[in-house]
Amino acid sequence: MLWSDLKFAVRGLIGAPGLSAAAVVALALGIGPNTAIFSIVYATLLAPLPFPDPDQLVRVSPMVGDRQDRASPAEYLEWKERATSFQSLEAFWPGRALNLATPDAPERVVARQITPGGHRMLSEGVWLGRDFRADEDQPGKQYVVLLSHRLWRERFGADPDIIGRDIRMDAVPYTVVGVLAPGWGDRTPANIWIPISLTPGEVANRHFRPLIVDGRLKPGVTIEQAQHEMDIIAADLARRFPDSNAGRTARVVPLDTAIVDVRRTFAGAELRTLLWSLLAAVSFVVLMACVNVANLLLSRGATREPETAIRAALGATRGHLVRLAMMEGLVLAAVGGALGALASMWILDGILAMLPPNTLASTVDP
């Protein structure tokens, strides 16, 4: 019966091409921009972390009063040695620009330094080659790189023989040891990863604070338990090293919360306001499209009163008549939604192409 109703609805809509085309276009024009803008808002401000067991991932940050600070190498190494709440505790150094030598002209790339276990902590896979070895944070052994999948594909032509080859960055040769799997690594500003290598002088200087520290909690350990342990360690460091650690505590927060804070900082208040305003505007457009389509269907229903009366006289039930009307609405919604989804892809590509680089968070992947 439903199949029969569907065929009848399609025949009826084909018989009214003007109304059908107007309804489909109205829905597509409402759904397309709304989907494109929501995709940007979601990826920039709302998307969850794309890692296994994300509830175990935390950020450990030194605090000076209410101000968040970065960790010194000495602090990080003390935390890593003494804290028992974490499966792993890894640090990274935010990206810095390097000149990658190319046959034509140097190309600017963003390199991020990370401790050797950082990618394993996040369960990021290696597509080709291997991850960093544990000893490649030692001075003299740190001249190795991991390429993002996108850089490998776009800059090196997805060459499988890249592993073991030397590339020069800022005139220094680095050996390519691996290529990251496609995914998160392609949606960060960094496209080259190198190991953090700390010199004895950097470790000894407790006022040198460049590191951001993330960790993965052990199964069954809560953030409150980890926070209690870090409070004890931070208090001990403040007692032992008053010149550098007096008044410094440590805060443990879910990494998802920290990433949201980063997104907010990255996007900026004006851009966030603009994105939410655009989403509200296109949502209003969808509402207007729905109202217009509803008016079109009501007009169509009014013109079909004689047909409806004849069907009722021949024994059609009220439920069957309602089902026929709903089936027409579902067909229009399906076609308009499909066209709107297709249009949203073109709109999204156009928006991202017009924006300057790094205007939006790196999780917005074109």
Disulfide bonds with the S-S distance in Angstrom:
none
